[in-house]
Amino acid sequence: MAEPHDDRSLAELIHRSDYRPKSPEARDRLLALLTAAATSPDPETRCLAAFRLWFIKEAGAPVERLIKALILDEDTRVRLKAATSAMRVSERLSEELAPQIVPILLESARREEGLGRNHAIQWLGKFPRFADAILPTLIEALGSDDPRERYCASKSLKRFVAAAAPAAEAVRRAIERETGYWFHDDRCMDLRLVHAETLFEAIGDNTWSRAAAAERLEDATASEGIRRGARWLLERLDGPQQAS
């Protein structure tokens, strides 16, 4: 029989355990701790359990059962951590729990700020079959003052492919707004081209994607990486015409 722990000792033992247990015995010990923590009356302890579950995804069914229980938790933070673990454990589990995960991510996108909101927007791109519910949030994010948010929104819409067609006008406006470059992590990123590619995925060949790519390709001040991206997009746009 497992030794009972109070919430403080449970949290401490979990914090002190290996994130990725190196032996089946260590994995089983951590799983026992997380199982106890998942039913703790303390939401912080349940939140910790939900977060750590994906590190022992090799445990299989027991981990999935705990995630399925925690994703219905009364605390919003616990639900979000459980949703994150589900997406990281397996694509199959993520799809199975999608009806629970999508509302959690939408709530997080509304409630969180900074990286928390960016992550939620980025993860929403994993669920294109829920496009009708997700598109308003991604369209709103395309107009954000935060370039990372605009980037995450466009990348998510790109994964929706044709399901993103209702957002085409918002993407077109985003292309027009992105006149400069985004310097992120010592890299120069061109959000104009990112949006142009997203629009191509949503509606196919179009004048706005072509104009954005051609403009960057003709810009002598653009880096070779950006010019290469523009050339690649133009080749994709020309593909269907060449095949006909």
N, C-alpha and C positions, 0 to 999 in steps of 0.2 A: 504493500500500500504506500502511495506517495506521501512524503512528509508534508504536512500543512505548512504554509507560509503566510505571513501577513503581507499586505500590499508593498510595504517598504522593502522587506527582504526579497520579495519576488522581483521587484524592479531592479534591485541591486544585483541579484544573481543573474538576471537577464543581461544587464549592462556588462557584467564581468565575463559572460560567456563568449566563446568565439562566434563571430558573425557567420562564418561558414565552418561548421564542425568538421573535423578532419577524420573522425571515426564514426561508425554506426552507433557506438555507445554514447559518444558525446552528442550526436544528433538526437538520440532518444531522450537524453537528459534535458536538452534544450526544449524539445517538443513537449515534454512533460511540464516544464516551467511555463511555456506559452499557453498550454491547455489550461493550466490553473489561472494564468493571468487573463485569459479571454473571458472568464466569468467573474472577474474581480468587480466589486462595486465602485472602484476608483477608475474614472474614465482615462486618466493618464496612464495607468497600468494597462488597460485594454488597448489604448492607442499604441503603446510600446509593443504589445503582442502583435497587433495587426501589422505594424511596420516590419517586425523581425521575421514574420512568417515566410516571406519570399526568399529569405536567405537559406532556408532549408526545404526548398521546393522538391528536392529529391525524396522527401518523406511521402509524397504522393497523397493518397486519399485523406489521411488525417489532417494534413495542411489545408487541403481544399475544404474539408468540413468546417474547420475553424474560420477560414475566410468567408464562407457562405453564412456563417452565424454572425460574424463581426460586421459584414456589409449591411446588416439590418439593425445595427446598434442605434441606440437613441442619440448618441453623441455624434455631431457632424464630423469632428476630427477623426474619430475612430472609423466611421464609414469611409472617409477619404483614404485613410491609410490602408484599409482593407481593399478598396477598389484599386489602389496602386499596386498592392501585392498581387491581386488577381491578374492584372495586366502583365506583371513581370513573371508570374509563375508559368503561364502558358497561354497561347492564343486561343486554345479551345476553351479554357476556363473563362477567359476574358469575354469570349462570344457568348458563352452560356449565361454569364452574369451581366451582359450588356444592358438588359432592361433596368437593372439596379445601378450600374456604373454610370450610365449616361446622365441621369438626373443628378447624381452626386457631383459629376464634373461640371455640369451646368451651374449647380449651386456654388461650387468652388470658384468658377469663373466670375460669378456675380459678387461673391463675398470677399475673395482674396484680392491682394494687391501684389505688384511686383512679380517675383519669380513664381509665387503660388498661382497667380492668375495665368501667367505665361504657360506654366506646365499644364494646367487644366485645358487651356486652349489647344495646346499641342496634342494632348492625349485624345481630345475629341475627334481628331482626324482618324483615329482607329475605328470609328463606328459609322461608316458611310450609310449603312442601312437606316440610320436614324437622322438622315440629313434634314428632314422637315423640322425636327425639333432643334437641331444644332445650328442650322444656317443663320438664324437671327443673331446669335452670339458671335459667330465668326465674322459676319458682316459688320457688326458694331466694332469688333476688334480691328478690322481693317482701317478704321478711321482714328485709331488711338494715336496719342502723341508719343507713345513708347515704340521705337522701331522694332524691338524684340517681339512685342506683342503683334505688330503688323506682320512680321516675318512668320511667327507661329501660326497666325490665322491663315495666311496665304498657303503655307505648307500643308495645313490641315485640309483646306479646300482642294488643293491639288490631288489629295488622296481620294476625294469624292468623285473625281473624274466628271462624267456627265451629270451626276446628281448635284453638282455645284452650279449648274446652268442658271438657276434662279438668282445666284449671286453675281452673275456676269457683269451687271451694270456697276455694282460696288467694286469689283475687281478692276474694271476699266477706269473708274474714278481714282482708284489707288495707284494705277500706273501713271496717271497724269500728275498726281501729287508728288511722286518720288522723283524729284529733279536731281538730287545729289546722291552721295554714297553714304553707307553706314559703316563706320569704323568700329569693329567689334572684335575683341580678343586679338588685337594686332593684325586683324584681317580687314580688308576693304570689301564689303559686300554690297551688291547692287540689288536693292529691293525692287527697283523698276523691272529688272529682268525676272526676278522671282515671281512677281505678279503677272508678268507677260506669259511666263510658262504656265502658271495656274490658269489663266484665261484660255490658253490653247487647250489644256486638258479638259476644260469645262465645255467649250463650244467649238473646238477645232480651229482651223485656219481663220484668221481675222486680221483686220487692218491694224488694230491697236498693238497686238503682239508683234506684228511685222515691223511697225514703225519704231517701237521701243528697241527691238533687236538691231535694226538697221542704224538707228541713231547711235547706239553704243559702239557698234562695229566701226562707224565712221569717226568716232571721237578719238583723235590722236593722243589725247591726254589720259585715256582709260588704260588701266593696267592690262597686261597680256591675258591674265586670267579672266577678266571681265570681257575682253574682246573674244576670247575663246568661247565663253559661255554664250555670247550673242551669236557667234557663228554656228554653234551647236543648235541653238533654238531655230535659227533660220533654216538649217538643214532639216530639222523636224517639220517645220512648216511647209517646206518644199516637198517633203516626202510623198504625200498623197498625189500631188500633181505629177511627180516623176513617174509614179506607178501607173497613172492613167494613160 
